[in-house]
Amino acid sequence: MAENKNTHLEHVSIKGFKSIKDLDLKMMPVNILIGANGSGKTNFISLFTFLRNLSEGKLQNYVEKQGFANAFFHFGSKNSPEMVIDIDVGYNGYHVAFEHGASDDMLIFKEEYCTIKSSLNRYLIKGSKGESGLLSGSAANSTYVRDYTREYLEDCRVYHFHDTGPSAGFKQATGVDASDYLYDDASNIAAFLYRLKTSPESAFANSYRDIVTAIQTVAPFFHDFFLEPRGTEHEEKIILKWIHRDHDTPFSANQLSDGTARFICMSTLFLQPQSLRPKSIVLDEPELGLHPAALEALADIVKVASKDNQVICSTQSVAFANQFSPEDFIVVDQCKGVSSFKRINPDTLKQWLEEYSMGDIWTKNLIGGRPEW
């Protein structure tokens, strides 16, 4: 079988997961979830954290930390006795169904298999110790199909850069070798940037320059990062510092505004070398703390990244939403505790789009996604 280069999530179907009773949704290169507080955007985003933990054999521990299994079923397991997730990635599909383990309030795998679009076959997989059959060494009819699905889920990352306080991970010292990939909270950003800056690979050096240039567009006072490891050869540490264009003495990351700090994290995420970038990048409300000019720059970065890497994010920012096309949006509404998701038909907004952008159209309540009354 020829290797499939298209590794975007193309379709997702969900039943009985949190506020999502029944969902059947086509996914695009850019997917902007827009809706009111409590509509279900974050629940959809959390699906990818759920699937990543599943693919890494950490599902039951994750479920326990999130309040045990009953909290994952739509209105509880008495109302939704089954939870089903189906995803299509390239030529492959993955299906998993869960039941509720009433005795220990854990998830029980009811059914799990992979598929290939060109075939009607179901390639059954079966895990052990309450974990997924996607894990290496599990029983599988086809290790190729299983491994393909697992590799996608492991390379679909959810990022949160909300914490910018003094104890935020990216403001702390980290091992200089912690640079294989950018962590989900950017806590290793200093080591990651140091890797890009010092790498002999031209693609890495180019990415580093792109990141610095992007930051300078929204923070003109920023000149460059100051990245110097400290410590012994066996325990080198590095901390994020930066240089002001008018001063030689480096400043610490604590001397950045919250918005600038978040923009640095997101620029690094989207402008990192293609070889290191996740196949699908998932973000919850990336606009927090950003000036409208920074939101415009961020949108441009997202659009460029989406040519090769899928982007899934939620927003409540009119300014950010105004930067995207109708086909990029997923409108999220909730009625009586049930979340609904729908794509925008640009033809229905043709006249409005002559004068208004999508964020403005959203505020006029022409597409939904407004608070439930």
C-alpha positions as CSV (number, residue, x, y, z in Angstrom):
1,M,0.0,0.0,0.0
2,A,1.4,3.4,-0.9
3,E,2.0,5.8,1.9
4,N,-0.7,8.4,2.2
5,K,0.7,11.9,2.4
6,N,-2.7,13.5,3.3
7,T,-2.8,13.3,7.1
8,H,-5.3,15.9,7.9
9,L,-8.4,15.1,9.9
10,E,-11.1,15.0,7.2
11,H,-14.2,14.0,9.1
12,V,-15.3,13.5,12.7
13,S,-18.4,11.9,14.1
14,I,-19.3,11.9,17.8
15,K,-22.1,10.5,19.8
16,G,-22.6,10.9,23.6
17,F,-19.5,12.8,24.4
18,K,-19.9,15.6,27.1
19,S,-22.4,18.2,25.7
20,I,-22.1,16.6,22.2
21,K,-25.1,14.3,21.7
22,D,-24.7,13.7,18.0
23,L,-22.1,15.3,15.7
24,D,-21.2,14.7,12.0
25,L,-18.7,17.2,10.8
26,K,-16.5,17.7,7.8
27,M,-13.1,19.2,8.7
28,M,-11.1,21.7,6.6
29,P,-7.5,23.0,6.6
30,V,-8.7,25.9,8.8
31,N,-11.4,25.3,11.4
32,I,-12.6,28.2,13.5
33,L,-15.1,27.3,16.1
34,I,-17.2,30.3,17.0
35,G,-20.0,30.5,19.6
36,A,-21.0,31.8,23.0
37,N,-19.6,30.8,26.4
38,G,-20.7,27.3,27.3
39,S,-21.8,26.4,23.8
40,G,-19.5,23.4,23.6
41,K,-16.4,24.7,21.8
42,T,-14.1,23.7,24.6
43,N,-15.7,20.2,24.7
44,F,-14.9,19.7,21.1
45,I,-11.3,20.9,21.6
46,S,-11.0,18.5,24.6
47,L,-11.9,15.6,22.2
48,F,-8.3,15.8,20.8
49,T,-6.8,15.7,24.3
50,F,-8.9,12.7,25.0
51,L,-7.8,10.9,21.8
52,R,-4.1,11.8,22.3
53,N,-4.2,10.3,25.8
54,L,-5.9,7.2,24.3
55,S,-3.2,6.8,21.7
56,E,-0.5,7.0,24.3
57,G,-2.0,4.5,26.7
58,K,-2.9,7.1,29.3
59,L,-6.6,7.1,28.9
60,Q,-7.8,5.7,32.2
61,N,-5.4,8.0,34.2
62,Y,-6.7,11.0,32.2
63,V,-10.3,10.0,32.7
64,E,-9.7,9.7,36.5
65,K,-8.1,13.1,36.7
66,Q,-11.0,14.7,34.8
67,G,-13.6,13.4,37.2
68,F,-14.0,9.8,36.1
69,A,-15.9,8.2,33.2
70,N,-19.5,9.3,34.0
71,A,-18.5,12.9,33.4
72,F,-17.6,12.1,29.8
73,F,-21.0,10.7,28.8
74,H,-23.7,13.1,27.5
75,F,-25.8,13.9,30.6
76,G,-24.2,10.9,32.3
77,S,-24.2,7.2,31.4
78,K,-27.8,6.7,32.4
79,N,-28.9,9.1,29.7
80,S,-26.2,8.0,27.2
81,P,-25.2,4.3,27.7
82,E,-22.7,4.5,24.9
83,M,-20.1,7.0,23.7
84,V,-18.9,6.6,20.1
85,I,-16.1,8.4,18.2
86,D,-15.3,8.1,14.5
87,I,-12.5,10.0,12.7
88,D,-11.3,9.9,9.1
89,V,-7.6,10.7,8.5
90,G,-6.5,10.5,4.9
91,Y,-7.3,7.0,3.6
92,N,-7.8,5.6,7.1
93,G,-10.6,5.7,9.6
94,Y,-10.7,4.9,13.3
95,H,-13.8,3.9,15.4
96,V,-14.1,3.4,19.1
97,A,-17.1,2.9,21.3
98,F,-17.2,3.0,25.1
99,E,-19.5,1.7,27.8
100,H,-19.6,2.9,31.4
101,G,-18.0,0.7,34.0
102,A,-20.4,1.3,36.8
103,S,-18.4,-0.5,39.5
104,D,-15.3,1.7,39.2
105,D,-16.6,4.6,37.1
106,M,-14.1,4.0,34.3
107,L,-14.4,3.7,30.6
108,I,-14.8,0.2,29.1
109,F,-13.9,-0.4,25.4
110,K,-16.9,-1.9,23.7
111,E,-15.6,-1.9,20.2
112,E,-12.5,-0.6,18.4
113,Y,-11.3,-0.9,14.9
114,C,-9.6,0.9,12.0
115,T,-10.7,1.1,8.4
116,I,-9.4,1.9,4.9
117,K,-11.5,4.0,2.5
118,S,-10.9,1.7,-0.4
119,S,-12.2,-1.3,1.6
120,L,-15.2,-2.4,3.5
121,N,-13.0,-4.3,5.9
122,R,-12.9,-3.5,9.6
123,Y,-9.4,-4.1,11.0
124,L,-10.2,-5.0,14.6
125,I,-7.8,-4.0,17.4
126,K,-7.9,-4.9,21.0
127,G,-5.9,-3.5,23.9
128,S,-5.3,-4.7,27.4
129,K,-5.5,-3.3,30.9
130,G,-8.3,-0.9,29.9
131,E,-6.3,0.9,27.2
132,S,-6.6,1.2,23.4
133,G,-5.6,-1.4,20.9
134,L,-3.8,1.4,19.0
135,L,-0.8,0.8,21.3
136,S,2.2,-1.1,19.9
137,G,2.1,-4.7,20.8
138,S,-1.7,-4.9,21.0
139,A,-3.7,-7.4,19.0
140,A,-4.4,-6.1,15.5
141,N,-5.6,-7.5,12.2
142,S,-3.4,-4.9,10.4
143,T,-0.4,-3.3,12.2
144,Y,0.0,-0.9,9.3
145,V,-3.5,0.5,9.5
146,R,-3.3,0.7,13.3
147,D,0.1,2.4,13.4
148,Y,-1.0,5.0,10.8
149,T,-3.9,6.0,13.0
150,R,-1.8,6.1,16.1
151,E,0.9,8.2,14.5
152,Y,-1.7,10.8,13.5
153,L,-3.2,11.0,17.0
154,E,0.3,11.3,18.5
155,D,1.0,14.2,16.1
156,C,-2.2,16.1,16.7
157,R,-1.5,18.4,19.6
158,V,-3.6,20.7,21.7
159,Y,-1.9,23.9,22.9
160,H,-2.8,26.2,25.8
161,F,-0.8,29.4,26.3
162,H,-3.2,31.0,28.8
163,D,-0.9,31.0,31.8
164,T,1.4,33.9,31.6
165,G,1.9,34.5,35.4
166,P,5.3,34.4,37.2
167,S,5.1,30.6,37.5
168,A,4.2,29.9,33.9
169,G,6.3,27.1,32.5
170,F,7.9,29.1,29.6
171,K,9.3,31.5,32.2
172,Q,11.2,28.8,34.1
173,A,14.6,27.3,33.3
174,T,14.5,24.0,31.4
175,G,17.0,21.4,30.2
176,V,18.7,22.5,27.0
177,D,18.0,19.1,25.5
178,A,14.2,19.4,26.0
179,S,13.8,20.4,22.4
180,D,12.4,17.5,20.4
181,Y,9.1,19.4,19.9
182,L,7.3,22.4,21.4
183,Y,5.4,21.3,24.5
184,D,1.7,22.0,24.8
185,D,2.3,24.9,27.3
186,A,5.5,26.1,25.6
187,S,7.4,25.3,28.9
188,N,10.4,24.3,26.8
189,I,10.3,27.3,24.4
190,A,13.8,28.5,25.4
191,A,15.4,25.1,24.6
192,F,13.3,24.8,21.4
193,L,14.3,28.3,20.1
194,Y,17.9,27.6,21.0
195,R,17.8,24.4,18.9
196,L,16.4,26.4,15.9
197,K,18.9,29.2,16.3
198,T,22.0,27.0,16.6
199,S,21.0,24.3,14.1
200,P,23.2,23.9,11.0
201,E,20.0,23.1,9.0
202,S,18.9,26.1,6.9
203,A,15.2,25.3,7.4
204,F,15.7,25.7,11.2
205,A,17.6,28.9,10.9
206,N,15.0,30.3,8.5
207,S,12.2,29.5,10.9
208,Y,14.0,31.2,13.7
209,R,14.4,34.4,11.7
210,D,10.7,34.2,10.7
211,I,9.7,33.9,14.3
212,V,11.8,36.9,15.3
213,T,10.4,39.0,12.4
214,A,6.8,38.1,13.2
215,I,7.3,39.2,16.9
216,Q,8.9,42.5,15.7
217,T,5.7,43.2,13.7
218,V,3.6,43.4,16.8
219,A,6.4,44.4,19.3
220,P,8.8,46.8,17.5
221,F,10.9,47.1,20.6
222,F,11.9,43.4,20.4
223,H,15.3,42.9,18.9
224,D,16.1,39.2,19.4
225,F,16.1,36.4,22.0
226,F,19.1,36.0,24.3
227,L,19.6,32.2,24.7
228,E,22.6,31.0,26.5
229,P,22.8,27.7,28.4
230,R,24.1,27.6,31.9
231,G,25.3,24.8,34.2
232,T,27.5,21.7,33.8
233,E,27.9,19.7,30.6
234,H,25.6,17.0,32.0
235,E,22.9,19.4,33.4
236,E,22.7,22.4,31.2
237,K,19.7,24.7,31.7
238,I,18.4,27.5,29.6
239,I,15.8,30.3,30.4
240,L,14.0,32.6,28.0
241,K,15.4,36.0,27.8
242,W,15.2,38.8,25.2
243,I,17.0,41.9,24.0
244,H,15.3,45.3,23.6
245,R,16.3,47.2,20.5
246,D,17.5,50.2,22.5
247,H,19.3,48.3,25.3
248,D,22.1,45.7,25.4
249,T,21.2,44.1,28.8
250,P,18.9,41.1,28.3
251,F,15.4,41.2,29.9
252,S,13.7,38.2,31.4
253,A,10.4,36.7,30.1
254,N,8.7,38.2,33.2
255,Q,9.3,41.6,31.6
256,L,7.0,40.9,28.7
257,S,3.3,41.8,28.6
258,D,0.9,38.9,28.7
259,G,-0.1,39.6,25.1
260,T,3.5,39.7,23.8
261,A,4.4,36.5,25.7
262,R,1.4,34.7,24.2
263,F,2.2,36.0,20.7
264,I,5.8,34.7,21.1
265,C,4.5,31.3,22.0
266,M,2.1,31.2,19.0
267,S,4.6,32.5,16.5
268,T,7.0,29.7,17.6
269,L,4.2,27.2,17.3
270,F,3.1,28.2,13.8
271,L,6.4,29.2,12.3
272,Q,8.6,26.3,13.5
273,P,10.1,24.1,10.8
274,Q,7.6,22.1,8.8
275,S,9.4,18.9,9.8
276,L,8.6,19.6,13.5
277,R,5.2,21.1,13.2
278,P,2.2,18.9,14.3
279,K,-0.1,17.6,11.6
280,S,-3.1,19.2,13.3
281,I,-2.6,22.2,15.6
282,V,-5.5,22.7,18.1
283,L,-5.9,25.9,20.2
284,D,-8.5,27.2,22.5
285,E,-9.1,31.0,22.2
286,P,-5.7,32.1,20.9
287,E,-6.8,35.7,20.9
288,L,-6.6,36.2,24.7
289,G,-4.7,39.4,25.6
290,L,-3.8,40.2,22.0
291,H,-4.1,43.7,20.4
292,P,-6.2,43.8,17.2
293,A,-3.0,44.3,15.2
294,A,-1.5,41.2,16.7
295,L,-4.6,39.3,15.9
296,E,-4.3,40.3,12.3
297,A,-0.7,39.1,12.2
298,L,-1.6,35.9,14.0
299,A,-4.4,35.2,11.4
300,D,-1.9,35.6,8.6
301,I,0.5,33.2,10.3
302,V,-2.4,30.7,10.7
303,K,-3.3,30.9,7.1
304,V,0.2,30.2,5.9
305,A,0.6,27.3,8.3
306,S,-2.7,25.8,7.2
307,K,-1.3,25.2,3.7
308,D,0.5,22.2,5.1
309,N,-0.8,21.7,8.7
310,Q,-4.5,21.7,9.8
311,V,-5.5,24.3,12.3
312,I,-8.5,23.8,14.7
313,C,-9.2,26.6,17.1
314,S,-12.1,28.3,19.0
315,T,-12.6,32.0,19.3
316,Q,-14.9,34.7,20.6
317,S,-12.9,37.6,19.1
318,V,-14.7,39.6,16.4
319,A,-11.4,41.0,15.3
320,F,-9.8,37.6,14.9
321,A,-12.9,36.1,13.2
322,N,-12.9,39.0,10.7
323,Q,-9.6,37.7,9.2
324,F,-11.1,34.4,7.9
325,S,-13.4,33.2,5.2
326,P,-16.9,31.8,5.7
327,E,-15.8,28.2,4.8
328,D,-13.3,28.3,7.7
329,F,-16.0,28.5,10.3
330,I,-17.9,26.1,12.5
331,V,-20.8,27.7,14.3
332,V,-21.5,26.2,17.8
333,D,-24.8,26.6,19.5
334,Q,-26.3,25.0,22.6
335,C,-29.9,24.3,23.4
336,K,-31.0,22.6,26.6
337,G,-27.5,21.3,27.2
338,V,-27.0,19.9,23.7
339,S,-24.3,21.4,21.5
340,S,-24.8,21.7,17.8
341,F,-22.1,22.4,15.1
342,K,-22.7,23.6,11.6
343,R,-20.6,24.8,8.6
344,I,-21.3,28.2,7.0
345,N,-22.8,28.3,3.5
346,P,-21.1,31.3,1.9
347,D,-24.0,31.6,-0.7
348,T,-26.4,32.5,2.1
349,L,-24.3,35.5,3.1
350,K,-23.3,36.8,-0.3
351,Q,-24.9,40.2,0.1
352,W,-23.7,40.7,3.7
353,L,-20.1,39.7,2.7
354,E,-20.0,42.6,0.3
355,E,-19.9,45.0,3.3
356,Y,-19.0,43.0,6.3
357,S,-16.5,40.4,7.5
358,M,-17.4,37.2,9.3
359,G,-16.8,38.5,12.8
360,D,-19.2,41.5,12.2
361,I,-21.7,39.1,10.6
362,W,-21.6,36.9,13.7
363,T,-22.3,39.9,16.0
364,K,-25.4,40.7,13.9
365,N,-26.7,37.2,14.8
366,L,-26.9,36.2,11.2
367,I,-25.2,32.8,11.6
368,G,-26.0,31.8,15.1
369,G,-23.4,31.1,17.7
370,R,-25.0,33.6,20.1
371,P,-25.9,33.1,23.8
372,E,-28.9,30.8,24.5
373,W,-31.9,32.7,25.8
